[in-house]
Amino acid sequence: MVVDLKFFVCVFRVTHGSENCKEKMQSDIPIYAKKIFLFIRNYCIILTHKDTCSTFDSICAGAPDTQSNHFTGGIEMEHSLKLLTNYLQDILKQPQTASLHVEDLSPDFRELGENAALLADTIQDLTNQLQLKNETLELENQVLMDNIQAMDEISWALEQSNQQLRINLNLVNALTDYTHNMIFVYSAETGQEVHTNQPARWFQNAHAQTAAHLAGLLLDKQPEIQQQIGQTRENQKPEPTEQTDAVPTENPNLPEHNTSSLRWNIALTDSDGIDIYYQVESFLIPWFHSDEGNSQDAKKQAIVHIVLDETERQRRQNLIYRFAYVDPLTNLNNRRYATEKMEQWLQEGTTFLLSFIDVDYLKYCNDTFGHEQGDSYLVEVSQALQILGGEVCRVGGDEFFLLQTGLTAAQQDEKLENLRQMLLADKSSGYPKCFSYATTSVPARSTIPLADYISDTDTKMYQYKQKYKIPLSDVVYKDDRI
């Protein structure tokens, strides 16, 4: 049995792309057309029977911005429609191999075929763009994953480093806590205390008054420390020089301690009246405070003061100095000190006066009133000589040096003579008091040995003694009333 397939292909063209029209057609047309219903660009293609065509006309009339065309045909029409349908399916499934020869379509379908071909080109372009975009996204995703992996590795390394830092910090705290040195750390900007070690905290608790005094001295010194360390760093910057193959050598004149630090000494008296001596080494460090309450000190400079108690060493050093340079009876410097001081002035090119003084009547005082009184006599003369200024040194049993700068020999002798007459006039002790003297001017950078100056001055002093010393018989048992 042969069936005559008479049907209509209704094509609705949405002239302005109205979305309202498409929605209406999508909701109404499928009721009447079960065969084909699809949109190609601005065209709606429907395959239906003749008796339903008027229905689509009414739909088209109810949808604004639409025009309808009816295409009728038999086998040829169905062939064209099948070509279009297959082409559209290929576009959606295999756009790269989809092809359509417009000349194979019936004339009524060729415009629609051309539009379908344009649609295929658009879909292909979109497909290519989406593929390129997808490849780009995959590459970006791979880069992102690589970065995430790198960040994970960095995070792990930082965690390991932080763990090591915590271990090192605990070690440093343990080392500083068990050292005998006190460590004080103050903010360079605010002077706030940011860290102390265990010995420092014990000292603050046990000797609060002395610790407060020490802290005040440390803080007062901080501006000078910053300035001096800054100048040292500027001076140490290497000057630009031409590159050479010379091997750098160490400078033997460099100090042993770190040049980025400053060493200085503190002497103070505690609440018990005991002299205390400290040696301090101070240096700058960057300080990162972990306490949010002290965030004003975060990422700023701090000054570390390492305080070493030098009291015992200083006492031993003072004791050695006294043995070497101080006369135990008068507490004056001795001959060794006087000799070194004069040698120093000669090297420095300083003109000075050397006065040789010999105490008179000391033997009589010792023999008559005892050596204790004789010692008192020597102390009294030494104290009187110190009134004249300069350096007074006891260089023998009854001999003294008076070293003076800034005066002439005549001025020095005048002062000595006035003091001599004052002692002669004092009869309160029951024994005569007097001394003989002589003065020599030593020029700057003299080539004559220092021993010659001392010997010549000694000779001049004995000449003075022979000439001006009052005989003992004239001063002993003499009553001014007789």
C-alpha positions in Angstrom: 0.0 0.0 0.0 1.3 3.3 -1.0 0.8 6.2 1.4 0.8 9.7 0.0 2.7 11.7 2.5 1.2 15.1 2.2 2.3 17.5 4.9 3.2 21.0 5.6 6.4 22.4 7.0 5.6 25.5 8.9 8.5 27.9 9.4 8.1 30.8 11.8 10.6 33.6 11.6 11.1 35.7 14.7 12.0 39.0 13.2 13.4 40.7 16.3 14.3 37.7 18.5 11.5 38.3 21.0 12.0 36.0 23.9 8.2 36.3 24.7 7.4 34.9 21.3 9.7 31.9 21.7 8.3 31.1 25.1 4.7 31.2 23.7 5.7 29.0 20.8 7.5 26.6 23.0 4.4 26.2 25.2 1.7 26.1 22.5 3.1 24.4 19.4 4.1 21.0 20.9 0.4 20.3 21.4 -0.2 20.2 17.7 3.1 19.2 16.3 4.7 15.9 17.6 7.1 15.4 14.7 9.7 18.2 14.7 10.0 21.4 16.7 13.3 23.3 16.9 14.8 26.7 16.6 17.6 27.6 14.2 18.7 31.2 14.9 15.5 33.2 14.2 13.6 30.3 12.6 11.1 27.9 14.2 10.7 24.7 12.1 7.6 22.6 12.5 6.5 19.5 10.5 2.7 19.1 10.7 -0.4 18.0 8.8 -2.5 20.3 6.7 -5.4 20.5 9.1 -3.2 22.0 11.9 -1.6 24.6 9.8 -4.3 27.2 10.6 -3.6 26.6 14.2 0.0 27.6 13.8 -1.1 30.7 11.9 -3.2 31.7 14.9 -0.2 31.1 17.2 1.9 33.2 15.0 -0.6 35.9 15.0 -0.7 35.8 18.8 3.1 36.1 19.1 4.4 39.5 18.2 7.4 40.0 15.9 6.8 36.7 14.0 6.1 35.8 10.4 5.0 32.5 9.1 5.7 30.7 5.8 4.2 27.4 4.8 6.1 24.9 2.8 4.4 22.0 1.1 5.9 19.1 -0.5 6.1 15.4 -0.8 9.1 13.2 -1.1 11.4 16.0 -2.1 10.3 18.1 0.8 10.8 15.2 3.2 14.3 14.6 1.8 15.3 18.3 2.4 13.9 18.2 5.8 15.8 15.0 6.6 19.0 16.5 5.3 18.5 19.5 7.6 17.6 17.3 10.5 20.7 15.1 10.1 22.9 18.2 9.6 21.6 19.7 12.8 22.2 16.5 14.7 25.7 16.3 13.3 26.3 19.9 14.4 25.4 19.0 17.9 27.2 15.6 18.0 30.2 15.9 15.6 30.5 19.6 14.6 33.9 19.0 12.9 32.5 16.5 10.4 29.1 18.0 9.9 28.5 19.1 6.3 25.6 20.3 4.2 25.3 21.0 0.4 22.7 23.7 0.0 22.1 22.8 -3.6 20.8 19.3 -2.5 17.9 21.1 -0.7 14.7 22.1 -2.4 14.6 25.8 -3.2 12.2 26.6 -0.4 14.8 25.2 2.2 18.0 26.7 0.8 17.8 29.9 2.8 17.1 27.8 5.9 20.1 25.6 5.0 22.4 28.6 4.6 21.3 29.8 8.0 21.9 26.4 9.4 25.4 26.4 7.9 26.0 29.8 9.6 24.8 28.3 12.8 27.2 25.4 12.4 30.1 27.8 11.9 29.0 29.7 15.0 28.8 26.5 17.0 32.2 25.4 15.7 33.7 28.8 16.7 32.1 28.5 20.1 33.4 24.9 20.4 36.9 26.0 19.5 36.7 28.9 22.0 35.4 26.6 24.7 38.1 24.1 24.0 40.8 26.8 24.1 39.3 28.2 27.3 39.1 24.7 28.8 42.8 24.1 27.9 43.7 27.5 29.4 41.7 26.7 32.6 43.4 23.3 32.8 46.8 25.0 32.5 45.9 27.5 35.1 44.6 24.8 37.3 47.8 22.9 36.9 49.8 26.0 37.7 47.6 26.6 40.7 48.0 23.0 41.9 51.8 23.4 41.5 51.7 26.6 43.5 49.6 25.0 46.2 52.1 22.1 46.3 55.0 24.6 46.5 53.2 26.5 49.2 52.7 23.3 51.1 56.4 22.5 50.8 57.3 26.1 51.9 54.8 25.9 54.8 56.4 22.6 55.9 59.9 24.0 55.6 58.8 27.1 57.6 57.2 24.9 60.2 60.4 22.9 60.5 62.4 26.1 60.6 60.1 27.5 63.3 60.5 24.3 65.3 64.3 24.6 65.0 64.1 28.3 66.1 62.0 27.3 69.1 64.5 24.7 70.0 67.4 27.2 69.5 65.4 29.9 71.5 65.0 27.4 74.4 68.7 26.7 74.2 69.6 30.4 74.2 67.3 31.0 77.1 68.8 28.1 79.0 72.4 29.3 78.3 71.6 32.9 79.3 69.7 31.9 82.4 72.6 29.8 83.7 75.3 32.4 82.9 76.6 34.5 85.7 76.2 37.6 83.6 73.1 39.7 83.8 71.3 40.5 80.5 69.0 43.5 80.2 67.2 44.3 76.9 65.5 47.6 76.5 63.5 49.1 73.6 65.7 51.7 71.8 62.8 53.9 71.2 60.8 53.8 74.4 63.3 52.5 76.9 60.8 49.8 78.0 62.3 46.6 79.4 61.5 43.8 77.0 63.7 40.9 78.3 65.9 39.9 81.3 67.6 36.7 82.0 67.4 34.8 85.3 70.4 36.4 87.0 69.1 39.8 86.1 65.6 39.0 87.5 67.2 37.6 90.7 69.3 40.8 91.1 66.2 42.9 90.6 64.3 41.0 93.4 67.2 40.7 95.8 68.7 44.2 95.4 65.8 46.4 94.2 67.4 49.7 95.0 70.8 49.0 93.4 69.1 47.3 90.4 67.0 50.5 89.9 70.1 52.6 90.0 71.8 50.3 87.5 68.8 50.4 85.2 68.8 54.2 85.2 72.5 54.3 84.3 71.9 51.8 81.4 69.0 53.8 80.0 70.9 57.1 80.3 73.7 55.6 78.3 71.4 54.3 75.4 71.4 57.4 73.2 75.2 57.6 73.3 75.4 53.9 72.5 73.2 54.3 69.5 75.2 57.2 68.3 78.6 55.6 68.7 77.6 52.3 67.2 76.1 54.1 64.2 79.3 56.1 63.7 81.4 52.9 64.0 79.3 51.2 61.3 79.6 54.2 59.0 83.4 54.3 59.5 83.6 50.6 58.7 81.8 50.8 55.3 84.5 49.9 52.7 85.4 52.7 50.3 84.8 51.8 46.6 88.2 50.6 45.2 89.3 48.9 42.0 89.1 45.1 42.1 92.4 43.4 42.6 93.6 39.8 43.1 95.2 40.7 46.4 94.3 38.4 49.3 92.8 40.4 52.2 94.8 40.3 55.4 93.7 40.7 58.9 94.3 44.0 60.6 96.3 43.4 63.8 95.1 46.7 65.2 91.5 45.8 65.3 90.0 45.4 68.8 89.3 41.9 70.1 85.6 42.5 70.8 82.8 43.0 68.2 83.1 46.5 66.8 79.3 46.7 66.5 79.2 46.8 70.3 80.3 49.2 73.0 82.2 48.3 76.1 82.0 50.6 79.1 82.3 50.5 82.9 80.0 51.4 85.7 80.9 52.1 89.3 78.2 52.6 91.9 77.7 52.3 95.7 75.0 49.9 97.0 72.6 50.5 99.9 75.3 49.1 102.3 77.9 51.6 101.2 79.9 49.0 99.3 81.5 50.0 96.0 80.4 47.8 93.1 82.0 47.7 89.6 80.4 46.5 86.4 81.7 46.0 82.9 78.9 46.4 80.3 78.9 45.4 76.6 76.0 46.9 74.7 74.8 46.3 71.2 71.7 46.8 69.0 69.5 44.1 67.7 66.1 44.0 65.8 63.4 43.0 68.2 60.2 41.2 67.3 57.9 41.2 70.3 55.4 38.3 70.4 53.2 39.9 73.1 50.3 41.8 71.5 50.1 44.0 74.5 53.6 45.3 73.6 52.9 45.6 69.9 54.4 49.1 69.9 57.8 47.5 70.3 57.3 45.0 67.5 59.8 45.1 64.6 61.9 47.8 66.2 65.4 48.0 67.6 66.3 47.0 71.1 69.6 47.5 73.0 71.1 44.5 74.8 73.3 45.2 77.8 75.4 42.3 79.1 76.4 43.2 82.6 79.4 41.5 84.2 80.1 42.0 87.9 83.7 43.2 88.0 83.7 44.0 91.7 86.1 41.3 92.9 88.4 41.7 89.9 88.4 45.4 90.3 89.2 45.0 94.0 92.1 42.7 93.2 93.3 45.1 90.5 93.1 48.0 92.9 95.0 46.0 95.4 97.7 45.2 92.9 97.8 48.8 91.8 98.2 49.9 95.4 101.1 47.5 95.9 102.7 48.8 92.8 102.0 52.5 92.8 100.7 53.7 96.2 102.5 54.4 99.4 100.6 52.6 102.2 101.4 55.3 104.8 100.4 58.5 103.1 98.2 57.0 100.3 100.2 59.0 97.9 101.6 57.6 94.6 105.1 56.2 94.9 108.4 56.5 93.0 107.4 54.0 90.3 104.3 56.1 89.6 106.2 59.3 89.6 108.8 57.9 87.1 106.2 56.5 84.7 104.3 59.8 84.9 107.3 61.9 84.0 108.2 59.5 81.2 104.7 59.8 79.8 104.9 63.6 79.9 108.3 63.5 78.0 106.8 61.3 75.3 103.7 63.5 75.0 105.9 66.6 74.7 104.7 68.2 78.0 106.9 70.7 79.9 106.7 70.1 83.6 108.4 71.0 86.9 110.1 68.5 89.2 110.4 69.5 92.8 112.5 67.4 95.2 111.4 67.8 98.8 113.2 66.3 101.9 111.5 66.4 105.4 113.7 67.9 108.1 114.0 66.8 111.7 112.3 63.4 111.0 115.0 61.4 112.8 114.7 63.6 115.9 110.9 63.1 115.9 111.3 59.3 115.6 114.0 59.1 118.3 112.3 61.5 120.7 108.5 60.9 120.2 108.5 57.4 118.6 107.9 56.2 115.1 104.2 56.5 115.3 104.6 60.2 115.8 107.2 60.3 113.0 104.6 58.6 110.7 102.1 61.3 111.7 104.7 63.9 110.9 105.1 62.5 107.4 101.4 62.3 106.8 101.0 65.9 107.9 103.7 67.1 105.5 102.2 65.0 102.6 98.7 66.6 103.2 100.3 70.0 103.3 102.1 69.4 100.0 98.8 68.3 98.3 97.4 71.8 98.9 99.8 73.1 96.3 98.2 71.0 93.6 99.9 68.8 91.0 101.1 65.2 91.6 102.6 64.6 95.1 104.5 61.3 95.4 106.4 59.8 98.3 109.6 58.5 96.8 111.5 57.6 99.9 111.4 57.5 103.7 111.4 61.3 104.1 111.5 62.3 100.4 108.7 63.6 98.2 108.3 64.6 94.5 106.0 67.4 93.5 105.2 67.2 89.8 103.5 70.3 88.4 102.5 71.7 84.9 101.5 75.2 83.9 103.8 77.1 86.3 107.4 78.4 86.2 110.1 77.2 88.6 110.1 80.5 90.4 106.3 80.3 91.0 106.7 76.7 92.3 109.5 77.7 94.7 107.5 80.6 96.0 104.6 78.3 96.9 107.0 75.8 98.5 108.7 78.5 100.5 105.4 79.9 101.9 104.4 76.4 102.9 107.8 75.8 104.6 107.5 78.9 106.6 103.9 77.9 107.7 105.2 74.6 109.0 108.1 76.3 110.9 105.6 78.6 112.6 103.5 75.6 113.8 104.8 74.6 117.3 101.7 72.8 118.4 103.2 69.3 118.1 106.2 69.8 120.4 108.7 69.1 117.7 110.0 71.3 114.8 108.4 70.8 111.3 110.1 71.9 108.1 111.4 70.6 104.8 114.1 71.5 102.2 113.3 71.7 98.5 114.6 72.4 95.0 112.8 72.7 91.6 113.9 71.9 88.1 112.1 72.7 84.9 112.0 69.7 82.4 111.5 70.9 78.8 109.2 69.1 76.4 110.7 66.1 74.5 114.1 66.5 76.3 116.8 64.1 75.2 118.5 64.2 78.6 117.7 61.1 80.6 115.1 61.5 83.3 117.5 60.1 85.9 119.9 63.0 85.3 117.1 65.5 86.0 116.3 63.7 89.2 119.9 63.5 90.3 120.5 67.2 89.6 117.3 68.2 91.5 118.4 66.1 94.4 121.8 67.8 94.5 120.2 71.2 94.4 117.9 70.2 97.3 120.8 69.2 99.5 122.5 72.5 98.6 119.4 74.3 99.7 119.3 72.2 102.9 122.9 73.0 103.8 122.2 76.7 103.3 118.8 77.2 104.8 118.1 74.4 107.3 117.9 75.7 110.8 120.1 73.8 113.2 118.3 71.5 115.5 119.7 73.2 118.6 118.0 76.4 117.5 114.5 74.9 117.2 114.5 72.4 120.0 113.6 73.4 123.6 113.4 77.0 122.4 110.9 79.1 124.4 109.9 82.3 122.6 109.3 83.9 126.0 113.1 83.7 126.9 
